[in-house]
Amino acid sequence: MPHARGEFTVKITPQAPGPGGTESGLGRMALDKQYQGDLEATAVGEMLTAMSPSVKNSGTYVAVERVTGTLNGRRGSFMLWHSGTMTRGAQQLTITIVPDSGTDELTGISGTLGITITDGKHYYDLEYTR
């Protein structure tokens, strides 16, 4: 399977709280990303969070983002679906390309994206097929 690797930056902007306000432990954020490397793209999305009211570093999030740009020379867009859980600091994260979301030269793309954070910098590894 082909891989695309590089760095990305992300700006997370808190949005107005949903039902129950901030006391509910629920949060909503806007995402604005810039991908560099094999994937030269911008992305926008939304994230929903739920944090444990009693156990520090436990919670979950889901997010969707639309990625638009060039992947290894092919132009188009696709969507990513995130599902993450943190249990007392131990993290599990799955990021998948939304089926049939590819456009233009990325039509038919599928795969998964991994994220690592080193020294405060975000890196991606996108394993995909087309």
trRosetta pair geometry for C-beta under 8 A, 3 or more apart (Angstrom, degrees):
i j d omega theta_ij theta_ji phi_ij phi_ji
1 111 7.2 145 -178 -115 132 115
1 127 5.1 56 118 -176 133 93
1 128 6.7 155 177 59 106 24
1 129 5.8 -76 -131 -63 96 87
2 72 6.9 -68 169 -13 140 167
2 127 7.5 157 87 -151 45 50
2 128 6.0 -35 75 65 93 76
2 129 7.3 136 27 -92 90 45
2 130 8.0 -12 32 2 132 98
3 38 7.6 99 123 56 61 169
3 125 6.1 -21 -164 -170 113 84
3 126 6.6 142 -161 76 56 53
3 127 5.5 -24 -101 -96 79 66
3 128 7.8 132 -105 17 31 73
4 37 7.0 130 168 114 82 104
4 38 3.5 -153 -153 103 82 127
4 39 4.8 85 148 -38 138 94
4 71 5.8 -73 -79 -158 160 90
4 72 5.9 -124 -94 -39 109 101
4 124 7.6 0 104 110 85 105
4 125 7.7 157 78 -158 48 38
4 126 4.2 -9 56 58 97 110
4 128 7.0 1 2 14 105 119
5 37 5.7 -92 108 160 48 145
5 38 5.7 66 38 7 46 123
5 123 7.3 10 -171 179 86 100
5 124 6.8 -174 -140 91 47 62
5 125 5.2 0 -103 -107 89 69
5 126 7.5 -162 -69 23 43 71
6 35 6.3 92 87 178 127 82
6 36 5.1 -150 166 98 129 55
6 37 1.6 -156 -92 14 128 147
6 38 5.5 -163 -30 19 113 68
6 39 6.0 -149 32 40 131 78
6 123 7.1 -163 110 -148 27 72
6 124 6.2 -4 61 52 66 91
7 35 7.9 162 91 -155 41 50
7 36 5.2 -9 64 61 83 102
7 37 6.1 127 16 -35 59 118
7 121 6.1 -38 -141 172 118 111
7 122 6.5 112 -165 83 69 61
7 123 5.5 -45 -101 -100 61 67
7 124 7.6 150 -116 12 13 79
8 33 5.6 9 175 -173 122 107
8 34 6.3 169 -155 84 72 49
8 35 4.6 -26 -99 -102 108 61
8 36 6.7 170 -87 18 51 70
8 122 5.1 -57 69 102 76 114
8 123 7.5 140 16 -113 76 20
8 124 5.6 37 -7 -18 120 116
9 33 6.8 165 84 -150 50 59
9 34 4.9 5 50 51 95 100
9 122 6.8 148 -95 42 31 117
10 31 6.3 -33 -160 -157 105 91
10 32 7.1 139 -159 75 54 49
10 33 4.8 -17 -102 -99 77 86
10 122 6.3 29 -1 11 105 166
11 31 7.5 138 75 -160 56 42
11 32 4.3 -15 58 63 104 103
11 33 7.6 -162 22 -72 67 42
12 29 4.9 -2 -172 177 93 139
12 30 7.4 153 -157 75 45 50
12 31 6.2 -13 -104 -102 69 66
12 47 7.2 -30 -137 32 108 139
13 29 6.3 143 69 -163 41 78
13 30 4.5 -17 61 56 101 100
13 32 7.2 35 -6 -1 111 109
14 27 6.8 -65 -133 -168 96 109
14 28 7.5 95 -162 80 60 55
14 29 5.6 -48 -99 -102 42 81
15 28 4.4 -57 62 105 114 99
15 29 6.1 -180 -1 -104 91 22
15 30 5.7 101 -56 -27 110 89
15 46 7.8 -11 -11 -138 150 100
16 28 7.4 -10 69 64 46 122
17 20 7.5 -103 155 81 116 62
17 21 4.7 73 108 -145 147 41
17 22 5.1 -111 -86 -54 152 65
17 24 7.5 143 -179 32 120 110
17 26 7.1 113 -159 89 89 87
17 27 7.1 -59 -113 -116 80 51
17 28 7.0 150 -122 20 34 100
18 24 7.6 -75 78 59 83 149
18 26 5.7 -58 52 116 109 131
18 28 5.8 95 -31 -26 103 129
19 24 7.0 71 106 -52 62 166
19 26 7.7 22 66 59 66 150
20 23 6.3 -119 162 73 83 81
20 24 2.9 71 122 -60 132 134
20 26 6.3 84 70 26 122 119
21 24 6.2 132 64 -6 47 97
22 27 7.7 35 -123 -88 73 82
25 50 5.8 54 124 -161 99 65
25 51 5.0 -136 -168 62 93 69
25 52 7.1 2 -154 -136 142 2
25 53 5.2 -96 -73 -62 131 88
25 59 7.7 -154 172 -117 107 114
26 48 7.1 -19 -167 -172 94 91
26 49 6.9 151 -159 83 45 59
26 50 5.5 -15 -100 -98 68 75
27 48 7.2 155 84 -161 54 46
27 49 4.1 -5 56 56 101 108
27 50 7.7 -169 20 -69 74 33
27 51 7.3 32 -4 -8 114 105
28 46 6.9 -11 -170 -173 91 103
28 47 7.2 158 -155 85 45 55
28 48 5.6 -14 -102 -105 73 67
28 49 7.6 -157 -67 20 31 78
29 46 7.1 156 83 -158 50 55
29 47 4.5 -10 59 59 99 104
29 49 7.2 39 -4 -12 108 112
30 44 7.6 -21 -177 -166 91 87
30 45 7.6 152 -165 85 51 43
30 46 6.2 -33 -108 -102 52 69
30 47 7.9 -156 -69 20 8 82
31 43 7.0 -23 123 117 109 96
31 44 6.5 147 87 -163 74 39
31 45 4.0 -9 56 63 122 88
31 46 6.6 -148 9 -70 94 18
31 47 5.9 86 -43 -21 113 105
31 63 6.5 64 -26 -165 146 133
31 65 5.7 -67 89 -95 138 116
32 42 7.9 -21 -170 -172 72 96
32 43 7.6 159 -157 86 31 60
32 44 5.9 -1 -104 -108 63 73
33 42 6.8 151 85 -165 62 49
33 43 4.0 -4 57 56 111 103
33 44 7.6 -161 23 -69 77 32
33 45 7.6 10 -1 13 112 107
33 65 6.7 26 14 -165 130 151
33 67 7.8 -38 78 -104 124 85
34 41 7.9 176 -155 92 41 46
34 42 5.9 -19 -103 -108 62 70
34 43 7.9 -155 -63 22 24 77
35 39 4.5 -32 142 109 138 103
35 40 6.6 -166 98 -125 87 16
35 41 4.5 11 48 54 118 83
35 42 7.4 -153 18 -75 81 22
35 43 6.8 59 -21 -12 107 110
35 67 7.0 23 -5 -147 142 113
35 69 6.8 -163 60 41 111 157
35 124 6.8 -33 -132 25 108 144
36 39 7.8 59 79 81 5 64
36 40 6.5 29 -126 -109 45 69
37 40 7.4 -174 54 -65 35 66
37 124 7.7 -176 50 57 141 94
38 71 6.9 35 140 -158 83 60
38 72 5.4 0 -175 -68 98 79
38 126 7.5 -145 87 44 119 110
39 67 7.4 -22 -179 177 129 134
39 69 6.6 96 176 85 72 127
39 70 7.5 171 -151 89 43 51
39 71 5.2 -4 -108 -107 80 76
39 72 7.8 -26 -72 -25 58 66
39 124 7.1 -38 38 83 134 136
39 126 6.2 67 -40 10 137 146
40 69 5.1 -147 101 167 57 129
40 70 4.8 2 57 56 98 97
41 67 5.0 45 143 -179 148 89
41 68 5.8 159 -158 78 100 33
41 69 2.6 -148 -98 20 74 137
41 70 6.8 -170 -64 31 84 46
41 71 7.3 0 -41 -60 129 77
42 67 7.7 170 88 -149 34 53
42 68 5.9 -19 62 62 79 88
42 69 6.2 130 11 -55 57 114
43 65 4.6 42 169 164 119 121
43 66 6.3 173 -148 82 73 42
43 67 4.4 -24 -92 -96 109 65
43 68 7.1 154 -88 15 54 67
43 80 7.6 -4 -149 21 145 119
44 65 6.5 175 90 -150 25 82
44 66 6.0 -8 58 51 75 91
45 63 5.6 71 142 171 130 101
45 64 5.4 -162 -150 99 108 47
45 65 2.9 -69 -53 -93 139 74
45 66 6.6 162 -75 9 82 59
45 80 7.6 -53 -85 63 151 92
46 63 6.5 -168 97 -145 41 74
46 64 6.4 7 52 52 78 80
46 65 8.0 171 17 -79 43 63
47 61 5.6 4 -176 -176 105 119
47 62 7.2 169 -151 88 61 40
47 63 3.8 -22 -100 -94 81 109
47 82 7.3 -21 -112 66 97 134
48 61 6.6 164 84 -153 48 67
48 62 5.4 -2 55 57 97 87
48 63 7.3 179 19 -78 60 58
49 59 6.3 28 -179 156 94 130
49 60 7.2 169 -152 89 56 46
49 61 4.6 -23 -100 -98 75 95
50 59 5.7 -176 96 -161 53 91
50 60 5.3 1 56 55 95 87
50 61 7.5 177 20 -80 63 49
51 58 7.3 116 -163 87 63 54
51 59 3.7 -35 -110 -93 55 140
52 55 4.3 -21 121 50 152 84
52 56 7.7 -108 76 -48 113 12
52 58 4.0 20 -4 85 138 103
52 59 5.6 -131 -8 -68 72 74
55 58 4.2 15 99 20 111 135
55 88 6.4 -65 165 -80 117 80
56 88 7.6 62 82 -129 65 61
57 86 5.9 -98 170 144 69 121
57 88 5.6 62 91 -157 105 27
57 89 4.1 10 150 -62 146 70
58 86 6.0 -155 -123 104 31 79
58 87 5.5 31 -121 -131 93 40
58 88 5.6 3 -66 -51 101 49
59 85 7.7 -161 102 -148 37 53
59 86 5.6 9 51 53 67 101
60 83 7.9 -13 -172 -171 103 68
60 84 6.5 164 -157 92 58 58
60 85 4.8 -15 -105 -104 90 71
60 86 7.3 -170 -78 20 43 68
61 82 6.9 -10 112 119 96 115
61 83 7.8 179 90 -147 55 31
61 84 4.9 2 53 58 90 103
62 81 7.7 -18 -168 -174 89 81
62 82 6.3 156 -159 87 41 74
62 83 5.6 0 -108 -102 79 66
62 84 7.8 -176 -76 24 38 70
63 80 7.9 10 106 105 92 92
63 81 7.6 162 85 -158 53 40
63 82 4.0 9 51 46 93 122
64 79 6.1 1 -173 -178 97 113
64 80 7.0 165 -153 84 49 53
64 81 5.6 -13 -102 -104 80 64
64 82 7.3 -153 -69 17 34 81
64 98 7.4 36 -141 -57 105 134
65 79 6.7 165 84 -153 41 67
65 80 5.0 -5 56 53 91 99
65 82 7.6 41 -2 -17 101 111
66 77 6.0 15 177 178 91 124
66 78 7.8 -178 -151 96 58 25
66 79 5.3 -34 -98 -97 63 82
67 77 6.1 166 87 -154 53 71
67 78 5.6 -12 58 62 102 70
67 79 7.1 166 13 -99 79 26
67 80 6.2 55 -21 -15 117 106
68 76 7.7 -109 -138 133 61 31
68 77 4.1 -19 -99 -97 74 110
69 75 7.3 -102 149 -134 28 66
69 77 7.6 86 9 -93 47 68
70 73 6.4 5 178 -114 110 10
70 74 6.6 148 -156 68 67 33
70 75 5.2 -33 -96 -88 78 64
71 74 5.3 -30 66 62 79 91
71 76 7.5 -48 16 50 105 90
71 106 6.2 79 30 -95 128 121
71 109 7.7 67 63 -111 161 151
71 126 7.6 -82 -141 96 120 151
71 128 7.6 -16 170 56 145 158
74 104 8.0 165 166 113 84 95
74 105 3.9 -145 -170 125 93 123
74 106 5.8 132 127 -66 116 75
74 130 7.7 26 84 -101 173 169
75 104 5.6 -46 106 122 81 143
75 105 5.2 81 55 27 58 121
75 106 7.5 -111 112 -20 28 98
76 102 6.0 40 138 -174 139 80
76 103 4.7 -179 -165 82 99 66
76 104 3.5 -163 -97 62 95 100
76 105 4.9 -153 -31 51 117 64
76 106 3.3 -160 78 15 139 102
76 107 6.9 -133 -141 -31 158 61
76 109 7.9 163 94 -13 137 132
77 101 7.8 -79 120 146 79 87
77 102 7.3 171 89 -145 45 44
77 103 4.9 13 48 36 82 114
77 104 7.3 75 11 20 67 107
77 106 6.7 -175 44 56 20 137
78 97 5.5 -14 156 -151 133 108
78 98 7.1 176 173 44 82 83
78 101 4.9 99 -156 103 67 98
78 102 4.5 -13 -91 -90 104 67
78 103 7.2 -167 -68 10 57 71
78 106 5.4 -106 -42 137 108 136
78 109 5.3 -72 -84 72 150 133
79 97 7.2 116 78 -162 51 59
79 98 4.0 -7 84 21 105 130
79 101 4.0 -91 25 177 95 157
80 95 5.6 6 -178 -178 115 99
80 96 7.1 150 -155 76 66 33
80 97 6.2 -47 -99 -100 64 48
80 98 6.9 -142 -89 -18 11 86
80 113 6.1 -24 -131 17 133 139
81 95 7.1 167 81 -152 45 52
81 96 5.2 -20 59 63 97 86
81 97 7.9 85 15 -179 83 4
81 98 5.3 103 -28 -73 106 86
82 93 7.2 -26 -161 -163 91 93
82 94 7.4 150 -156 85 45 53
82 95 5.0 -11 -101 -103 72 86
83 93 7.5 157 85 -153 50 47
83 94 4.9 -7 60 60 96 98
83 95 7.8 -178 24 -77 61 45
84 91 6.8 -16 -167 -164 103 96
84 92 6.8 166 -151 88 56 54
84 93 4.4 -2 -107 -107 96 80
84 94 7.5 -173 -74 27 55 58
85 91 7.3 155 86 -152 49 50
85 92 4.9 -2 57 56 93 100
85 93 7.9 -166 27 -72 55 50
86 89 6.5 7 -179 -107 103 11
86 90 6.8 154 -157 72 58 40
86 91 5.1 -19 -101 -97 83 72
86 92 7.8 -173 -77 23 40 65
87 90 5.1 -24 66 59 83 97
87 92 7.9 22 2 0 100 104
93 115 6.6 -53 117 41 153 107
94 112 7.3 -63 -164 -144 73 117
95 112 6.3 118 82 -167 64 71
95 113 4.2 -54 102 64 122 93
95 114 7.2 178 42 -76 111 27
95 115 6.9 72 -3 -18 144 104
96 111 7.7 -177 -151 102 58 35
96 112 5.5 -33 -102 -104 62 76
96 113 7.7 -158 -73 16 18 79
97 101 6.6 -152 171 49 81 115
97 102 7.5 17 174 -53 128 96
97 109 5.8 -97 174 123 159 95
97 110 5.4 -171 74 -143 125 37
97 111 5.1 51 0 51 126 65
97 112 7.2 -115 -4 -72 80 31
97 113 7.5 103 -50 -23 78 98
97 128 6.7 65 -24 -117 148 106
98 101 3.9 60 82 -25 102 141
99 110 6.6 14 -109 -107 66 106
101 109 7.9 -61 70 67 73 96
102 106 4.0 -128 -160 125 107 82
102 107 4.8 167 110 -108 104 22
102 108 5.8 -71 64 31 141 32
102 109 3.9 125 -76 24 143 96
102 130 7.6 169 -161 -125 172 92
103 106 6.2 26 56 62 43 93
103 107 6.2 18 -143 -71 16 78
104 107 6.6 -178 64 -31 20 91
106 109 4.7 -22 178 -23 85 132
106 130 6.9 -100 -147 -117 51 123
107 130 7.9 86 78 -160 46 98
108 130 5.3 92 95 -166 100 62
109 128 5.6 -8 -165 -175 96 126
109 129 7.3 159 -148 84 50 44
109 130 5.0 -20 -91 -98 67 84
110 128 6.6 157 82 -153 37 75
110 129 5.6 -12 59 57 87 89
110 130 7.9 167 18 -83 64 40
111 126 6.2 79 118 176 136 79
111 127 5.1 -164 -165 98 115 56
111 128 3.2 -97 -20 -102 157 62
111 129 6.1 151 -64 11 99 62
112 126 7.6 -175 96 -147 37 53
112 127 5.6 2 58 56 79 97
112 128 7.9 -172 26 -75 40 64
113 124 5.7 -21 -170 -163 105 110
113 125 7.1 151 -159 76 55 46
113 126 4.8 -17 -105 -101 85 77
113 127 7.7 -175 -84 22 36 64
114 124 6.9 142 77 -160 51 55
114 125 4.5 -11 58 57 103 99
114 126 7.9 -163 24 -72 65 34
114 127 7.6 38 -5 -5 101 100
115 122 6.4 -25 -161 -163 105 94
115 123 7.1 143 -156 77 53 51
115 124 5.8 -25 -98 -101 67 68
116 122 7.8 151 82 -155 43 47
116 123 4.9 -16 63 62 89 104
116 125 7.6 37 -3 -8 103 107
117 120 7.1 1 178 -124 98 12
117 121 6.9 166 -154 78 60 37
117 122 5.6 -23 -101 -97 81 62
117 123 7.4 178 -84 19 31 76
118 121 5.8 -25 69 59 70 89
118 123 6.7 6 15 -1 104 122
